[in-house]
Amino acid sequence: MARVVVNVPAEAKKGEVIEIRTLAGHPMETGFRRTQLGELIPRDIIRTLVCTYNGVEIFRADLHPAVAANPLITFNTVATESGTLEFRWTGDNGYSATQSATIKVV
Amino acid sequence: MKAAVLAVFLVPIAVAAEIPPAERRSGYDFMSRETRAMQDDEVTGPAVLSLLDGEALWGKLGCASCHGDAKASMRGVATRYPKVMDGKLVNLEQQVRHKAPQLAYESRDLLSLTAYVARQSKGMPIDVQPVQPQLDAGKAFFFRRQGQLDLACSQCHDDNWGKKLAGNPIPQAHPTGYPIYRLEWQNMGSLARRFRNCLTGIRAQQYAPGAPELVELELYLMWRARGMKLESPAVRP
Protein backbone atom coordinates (compact mmCIF):
# COMPACT_ATOMS: atom_id res chain seq x y z
CA MET A 1 0.00 0.00 0.00
CA ALA A 2 2.65 2.45 1.00
CA ARG A 3 4.25 2.52 -2.41
CA VAL A 4 6.99 5.10 -2.98
CA VAL A 5 9.36 5.75 -5.86
CA VAL A 6 12.55 7.81 -5.93
CA ASN A 7 14.68 8.78 -8.87
CA VAL A 8 18.31 9.65 -8.13
CA PRO A 9 21.03 9.67 -10.80
CA ALA A 10 23.19 6.57 -10.42
CA GLU A 11 26.36 8.52 -11.10
CA ALA A 12 27.36 12.20 -10.90
CA LYS A 13 30.46 14.35 -11.02
CA LYS A 14 31.70 15.81 -7.74
CA GLY A 15 30.14 19.23 -7.22
CA GLU A 16 27.43 18.65 -9.83
CA VAL A 17 23.89 19.81 -9.09
CA ILE A 18 21.61 16.77 -9.31
CA GLU A 19 17.83 16.55 -9.47
CA ILE A 20 16.03 14.16 -7.15
CA ARG A 21 12.41 13.18 -7.78
CA THR A 22 10.21 11.43 -5.24
CA LEU A 23 6.70 10.07 -5.64
CA ALA A 24 4.55 8.67 -2.83
CA GLY A 25 1.26 6.85 -3.37
CA HIS A 26 -1.17 8.44 -0.92
CA PRO A 27 -4.79 9.70 -1.14
CA MET A 28 -4.00 12.96 0.73
CA GLU A 29 -7.54 13.20 2.11
CA THR A 30 -7.96 16.82 3.19
CA GLY A 31 -10.27 16.42 6.17
CA PHE A 32 -12.60 19.06 4.74
CA ARG A 33 -14.66 16.80 2.49
CA ARG A 34 -17.92 15.14 3.46
CA THR A 35 -19.64 11.95 2.40
CA GLN A 36 -23.00 12.10 0.62
CA LEU A 37 -24.61 11.61 4.04
CA GLY A 38 -22.84 14.69 5.39
CA GLU A 39 -20.28 12.98 7.59
CA LEU A 40 -16.83 14.51 7.65
CA ILE A 41 -14.14 12.30 6.10
CA PRO A 42 -11.25 12.40 8.57
CA ARG A 43 -7.98 13.93 7.46
CA ASP A 44 -5.39 11.47 6.17
CA ILE A 45 -2.30 13.13 4.72
CA ILE A 46 1.46 12.79 4.60
CA ARG A 47 2.90 15.34 7.02
CA THR A 48 6.63 15.32 6.28
CA LEU A 49 9.26 14.10 3.86
CA VAL A 50 12.85 14.03 5.08
CA CYS A 51 15.87 13.18 2.95
CA THR A 52 19.31 12.41 4.39
CA TYR A 53 22.54 12.07 2.40
CA ASN A 54 25.00 9.79 4.19
CA GLY A 55 23.18 10.52 7.45
CA VAL A 56 23.06 14.31 7.03
CA GLU A 57 19.65 15.89 6.52
CA ILE A 58 19.67 17.80 3.20
CA PHE A 59 15.96 18.30 2.55
CA ARG A 60 12.75 18.47 4.56
CA ALA A 61 9.23 19.27 3.43
CA ASP A 62 6.04 19.79 5.44
CA LEU A 63 2.87 18.81 3.59
CA HIS A 64 -0.56 20.29 4.16
CA PRO A 65 -4.17 19.41 3.24
CA ALA A 66 -4.10 21.32 -0.08
CA VAL A 67 -1.44 19.03 -1.56
CA ALA A 68 -2.78 16.73 -4.30
CA ALA A 69 -2.94 12.95 -4.01
CA ASN A 70 0.23 10.99 -4.81
CA PRO A 71 2.55 13.94 -4.16
CA LEU A 72 5.57 14.30 -6.43
CA ILE A 73 8.32 16.27 -4.70
CA THR A 74 11.37 17.30 -6.68
CA PHE A 75 14.46 19.05 -5.33
CA ASN A 76 18.12 19.61 -6.16
CA THR A 77 21.26 18.99 -4.22
CA VAL A 78 25.02 18.96 -4.82
CA ALA A 79 26.71 15.60 -5.33
CA THR A 80 29.45 15.68 -2.71
CA GLU A 81 30.44 12.05 -2.11
CA SER A 82 29.42 8.52 -3.00
CA GLY A 83 26.90 7.03 -0.63
CA THR A 84 23.25 6.56 0.19
CA LEU A 85 20.28 8.88 0.17
CA GLU A 86 17.52 7.88 2.54
CA PHE A 87 13.96 9.13 2.22
CA ARG A 88 11.31 8.93 4.93
CA TRP A 89 7.69 9.98 4.60
CA THR A 90 5.53 10.17 7.73
CA GLY A 91 1.88 11.06 8.09
CA ASP A 92 -1.50 10.67 9.74
CA ASN A 93 -2.77 7.31 11.02
CA GLY A 94 0.75 6.03 11.56
CA TYR A 95 1.70 6.31 7.87
CA SER A 96 5.39 5.74 7.34
CA ALA A 97 7.37 4.81 4.25
CA THR A 98 11.08 4.66 3.58
CA GLN A 99 13.16 4.29 0.45
CA SER A 100 16.84 4.60 -0.26
CA ALA A 101 19.02 5.10 -3.31
CA THR A 102 22.75 4.95 -3.86
CA ILE A 103 24.81 7.42 -5.83
CA LYS A 104 28.35 7.09 -7.13
CA VAL A 105 30.28 10.36 -7.22
CA VAL A 106 33.31 10.40 -9.52
CA MET B 1 -32.81 25.30 -58.09
CA LYS B 2 -32.47 21.61 -57.50
CA ALA B 3 -28.75 22.07 -56.88
CA ALA B 4 -29.44 24.82 -54.33
CA VAL B 5 -31.87 22.65 -52.39
CA LEU B 6 -29.37 19.84 -52.45
CA ALA B 7 -26.65 22.14 -51.17
CA VAL B 8 -28.79 23.23 -48.21
CA PHE B 9 -29.25 19.60 -47.24
CA LEU B 10 -25.59 18.78 -47.73
CA VAL B 11 -24.21 21.43 -45.40
CA PRO B 12 -25.41 19.95 -42.10
CA ILE B 13 -24.31 16.50 -43.23
CA ALA B 14 -20.82 17.79 -43.93
CA VAL B 15 -20.61 19.33 -40.43
CA ALA B 16 -21.69 16.11 -38.73
CA ALA B 17 -19.24 13.90 -40.63
CA GLU B 18 -16.64 11.81 -38.89
CA ILE B 19 -13.22 13.32 -38.34
CA PRO B 20 -10.92 12.47 -41.29
CA PRO B 21 -7.94 10.27 -40.30
CA ALA B 22 -5.39 13.03 -40.95
CA GLU B 23 -7.17 15.40 -38.53
CA ARG B 24 -7.50 12.95 -35.65
CA ARG B 25 -5.74 14.08 -32.50
CA SER B 26 -5.20 12.37 -29.19
CA GLY B 27 -6.33 14.06 -25.98
CA TYR B 28 -2.60 14.45 -25.28
CA ASP B 29 -2.39 17.14 -27.96
CA PHE B 30 -4.95 19.28 -26.12
CA MET B 31 -3.09 19.16 -22.79
CA SER B 32 -0.81 21.74 -21.19
CA ARG B 33 2.96 21.31 -21.28
CA GLU B 34 2.97 20.45 -17.57
CA THR B 35 0.35 17.70 -17.88
CA ARG B 36 2.18 16.24 -20.88
CA ALA B 37 5.34 16.12 -18.78
CA MET B 38 3.47 14.08 -16.15
CA GLN B 39 2.43 11.55 -18.77
CA ASP B 40 5.90 11.42 -20.32
CA ASP B 41 7.60 10.81 -16.95
CA GLU B 42 7.92 7.02 -16.94
CA VAL B 43 9.79 6.86 -13.62
CA THR B 44 7.91 9.18 -11.27
CA GLY B 45 4.71 9.92 -13.21
CA PRO B 46 1.48 9.39 -11.23
CA ALA B 47 0.44 6.30 -13.19
CA VAL B 48 3.71 4.56 -12.29
CA LEU B 49 2.31 3.62 -8.86
CA SER B 50 -0.51 1.76 -10.57
CA LEU B 51 1.88 -0.03 -12.93
CA LEU B 52 3.96 -1.25 -9.98
CA ASP B 53 0.79 -2.50 -8.25
CA GLY B 54 -0.29 -4.20 -11.47
CA GLU B 55 3.05 -5.94 -11.88
CA ALA B 56 2.80 -7.27 -8.32
CA LEU B 57 -0.76 -8.50 -8.94
CA TRP B 58 0.31 -10.24 -12.14
CA GLY B 59 2.48 -12.50 -9.99
CA LYS B 60 0.21 -12.69 -6.95
CA LEU B 61 -2.95 -13.68 -8.82
CA GLY B 62 -1.13 -16.32 -10.83
CA CYS B 63 -1.57 -14.65 -14.25
CA ALA B 64 2.02 -15.64 -14.97
CA SER B 65 1.31 -19.37 -14.64
CA CYS B 66 -0.58 -19.29 -17.97
CA HIS B 67 0.65 -16.10 -19.62
CA GLY B 68 4.30 -16.06 -18.50
CA ASP B 69 6.12 -12.76 -18.70
CA ALA B 70 3.59 -10.02 -19.43
CA LYS B 71 6.21 -7.95 -21.25
CA ALA B 72 6.26 -10.60 -23.99
CA SER B 73 2.84 -12.26 -23.83
CA MET B 74 0.76 -9.09 -23.40
CA ARG B 75 2.54 -7.07 -26.07
CA GLY B 76 -0.04 -5.70 -28.50
CA VAL B 77 -2.99 -7.31 -26.69
CA ALA B 78 -4.59 -4.05 -25.55
CA THR B 79 -4.69 -2.70 -29.11
CA ARG B 80 -7.22 -5.42 -30.09
CA TYR B 81 -9.91 -4.83 -27.43
CA PRO B 82 -12.92 -4.75 -27.28
CA LYS B 83 -13.13 -8.09 -29.09
CA VAL B 84 -15.32 -11.18 -29.08
CA MET B 85 -14.26 -13.81 -26.54
CA ASP B 86 -16.41 -16.94 -26.10
CA GLY B 87 -19.20 -15.39 -28.17
CA LYS B 88 -19.41 -12.17 -26.18
CA LEU B 89 -17.94 -8.74 -26.88
CA VAL B 90 -15.65 -7.83 -23.98
CA ASN B 91 -13.33 -4.94 -23.27
CA LEU B 92 -9.84 -5.24 -21.82
CA GLU B 93 -10.99 -4.94 -18.20
CA GLN B 94 -13.56 -7.68 -18.62
CA GLN B 95 -10.96 -9.94 -20.17
CA VAL B 96 -8.40 -9.15 -17.45
CA ARG B 97 -10.85 -10.30 -14.76
CA HIS B 98 -12.00 -13.45 -16.64
CA LYS B 99 -10.16 -15.68 -14.17
CA ALA B 100 -10.24 -13.20 -11.29
CA PRO B 101 -13.91 -12.15 -10.94
CA GLN B 102 -13.19 -11.01 -7.38
CA LEU B 103 -11.67 -7.89 -8.94
CA ALA B 104 -14.63 -5.50 -8.97
CA TYR B 105 -15.16 -3.02 -11.80
CA GLU B 106 -13.25 0.22 -11.17
CA SER B 107 -11.50 -1.26 -8.15
CA ARG B 108 -7.94 -0.21 -7.54
CA ASP B 109 -6.65 -3.71 -8.24
CA LEU B 110 -8.51 -4.17 -11.54
CA LEU B 111 -7.39 -0.74 -12.76
CA SER B 112 -3.78 -1.49 -11.80
CA LEU B 113 -3.73 -4.87 -13.49
CA THR B 114 -5.44 -3.49 -16.61
CA ALA B 115 -2.99 -0.60 -16.72
CA TYR B 116 -0.09 -3.04 -16.45
CA VAL B 117 -1.44 -5.16 -19.31
CA ALA B 118 -2.22 -2.11 -21.46
CA ARG B 119 1.23 -0.66 -20.79
CA GLN B 120 2.80 -3.53 -22.74
CA SER B 121 1.16 -2.15 -25.91
CA LYS B 122 2.22 1.47 -25.42
CA GLY B 123 3.12 3.12 -28.72
CA MET B 124 1.43 0.43 -30.84
CA PRO B 125 -1.42 1.31 -33.23
CA ILE B 126 -5.01 0.52 -32.24
CA ASP B 127 -6.14 -2.50 -34.23
CA VAL B 128 -9.72 -3.54 -33.31
CA GLN B 129 -11.98 -5.62 -35.54
CA PRO B 130 -15.29 -4.09 -36.77
CA VAL B 131 -17.50 -6.63 -35.01
CA GLN B 132 -21.13 -6.43 -36.17
CA PRO B 133 -23.79 -5.67 -35.07
CA GLN B 134 -22.08 -4.21 -31.98
CA LEU B 135 -20.07 -1.66 -33.97
CA ASP B 136 -23.22 -0.19 -35.53
CA ALA B 137 -24.93 -0.20 -32.12
CA GLY B 138 -22.01 1.74 -30.62
CA LYS B 139 -22.05 4.18 -33.53
CA ALA B 140 -25.80 4.71 -33.10
CA PHE B 141 -25.19 5.44 -29.40
CA PHE B 142 -22.55 8.03 -30.34
CA PHE B 143 -24.87 9.86 -32.73
CA ARG B 144 -28.07 9.54 -30.66
CA ARG B 145 -29.34 12.61 -28.82
CA GLN B 146 -30.03 11.74 -25.21
CA GLY B 147 -30.47 13.11 -21.70
CA GLN B 148 -32.28 16.17 -20.46
CA LEU B 149 -29.92 18.35 -22.48
CA ASP B 150 -30.77 16.29 -25.59
CA LEU B 151 -27.18 16.08 -26.80
CA ALA B 152 -25.34 13.42 -28.77
CA CYS B 153 -21.68 12.57 -28.18
CA SER B 154 -20.98 13.60 -31.78
CA GLN B 155 -22.25 17.14 -31.28
CA CYS B 156 -19.29 17.91 -29.03
CA HIS B 157 -16.63 15.42 -30.09
CA ASP B 158 -17.13 15.42 -33.89
CA ASP B 159 -18.62 18.85 -34.58
CA ASN B 160 -17.01 21.09 -31.96
CA TRP B 161 -13.70 19.55 -30.95
CA GLY B 162 -10.94 22.06 -30.29
CA LYS B 163 -13.39 24.64 -28.96
CA LYS B 164 -13.89 25.29 -25.25
CA LEU B 165 -16.53 23.94 -22.90
CA ALA B 166 -16.53 25.70 -19.52
CA GLY B 167 -12.94 26.80 -20.16
CA ASN B 168 -11.66 23.33 -21.06
CA PRO B 169 -10.79 22.18 -24.57
CA ILE B 170 -13.21 19.67 -26.09
CA PRO B 171 -11.14 16.68 -27.26
CA GLN B 172 -12.06 14.30 -30.08
CA ALA B 173 -12.91 11.44 -27.69
CA HIS B 174 -10.33 8.93 -28.85
CA PRO B 175 -9.82 6.40 -26.02
CA THR B 176 -6.08 6.10 -26.64
CA GLY B 177 -4.83 5.98 -23.06
CA TYR B 178 -7.18 4.02 -20.80
CA PRO B 179 -7.04 3.32 -17.96
CA ILE B 180 -5.99 6.92 -17.29
CA TYR B 181 -4.69 8.81 -14.32
CA ARG B 182 -7.02 11.78 -14.28
CA LEU B 183 -5.98 14.82 -12.27
CA GLU B 184 -9.61 15.70 -11.56
CA TRP B 185 -10.12 12.26 -10.03
CA GLN B 186 -6.76 12.28 -8.22
CA ASN B 187 -6.66 8.63 -9.18
CA MET B 188 -6.76 6.02 -11.92
CA GLY B 189 -10.05 5.49 -13.72
CA SER B 190 -11.61 3.48 -16.51
CA LEU B 191 -13.26 4.51 -19.75
CA ALA B 192 -16.62 3.54 -18.21
CA ARG B 193 -16.03 6.15 -15.51
CA ARG B 194 -15.22 8.71 -18.17
CA PHE B 195 -18.46 7.81 -20.00
CA ARG B 196 -20.32 8.37 -16.73
CA ASN B 197 -18.86 11.88 -16.54
CA CYS B 198 -20.20 12.80 -19.98
CA LEU B 199 -23.57 11.12 -19.34
CA THR B 200 -23.88 13.10 -16.10
CA GLY B 201 -22.96 16.24 -18.01
CA ILE B 202 -25.84 15.81 -20.45
CA ARG B 203 -28.07 14.44 -17.65
CA ALA B 204 -28.64 11.12 -19.35
CA GLN B 205 -29.42 7.66 -18.04
CA GLN B 206 -26.47 5.80 -16.51
CA TYR B 207 -25.54 2.19 -17.21
CA ALA B 208 -24.54 -0.61 -14.85
CA PRO B 209 -20.84 -1.51 -14.60
CA GLY B 210 -19.86 -3.68 -17.56
CA ALA B 211 -23.12 -2.94 -19.44
CA PRO B 212 -23.00 -4.09 -23.09
CA GLU B 213 -24.06 -0.61 -24.30
CA LEU B 214 -20.85 0.90 -22.93
CA VAL B 215 -18.69 -1.87 -24.42
CA GLU B 216 -20.35 -1.28 -27.80
CA LEU B 217 -19.62 2.44 -27.51
CA GLU B 218 -16.02 1.60 -26.57
CA LEU B 219 -15.75 -0.60 -29.66
CA TYR B 220 -17.02 2.19 -31.89
CA LEU B 221 -14.62 4.72 -30.34
CA MET B 222 -11.66 2.35 -30.68
CA TRP B 223 -12.65 1.64 -34.30
CA ARG B 224 -12.91 5.39 -34.86
CA ALA B 225 -9.39 5.73 -33.38
CA ARG B 226 -7.93 2.77 -35.31
CA GLY B 227 -4.30 3.29 -36.23
CA MET B 228 -3.72 5.86 -33.48
CA LYS B 229 -1.00 5.02 -30.99
CA LEU B 230 -1.92 3.60 -27.59
CA GLU B 231 -0.63 5.73 -24.68
CA SER B 232 -1.85 3.65 -21.74
CA PRO B 233 -1.67 4.53 -18.94
CA ALA B 234 -2.15 8.15 -19.97
CA VAL B 235 -2.52 11.25 -17.79
CA ARG B 236 -5.47 13.55 -18.45
CA PRO B 237 -6.46 16.81 -16.74
Interface residues (C-beta under 8 A of the other chain):
Chain A: R3 V5 V6 N7 R21 T22 L23 G25 P27 M28 A68 A69 N70 L72
Chain B: D41 V43 T44 G45 P46 V48 L49 L52 D53 L183 Q186 N187
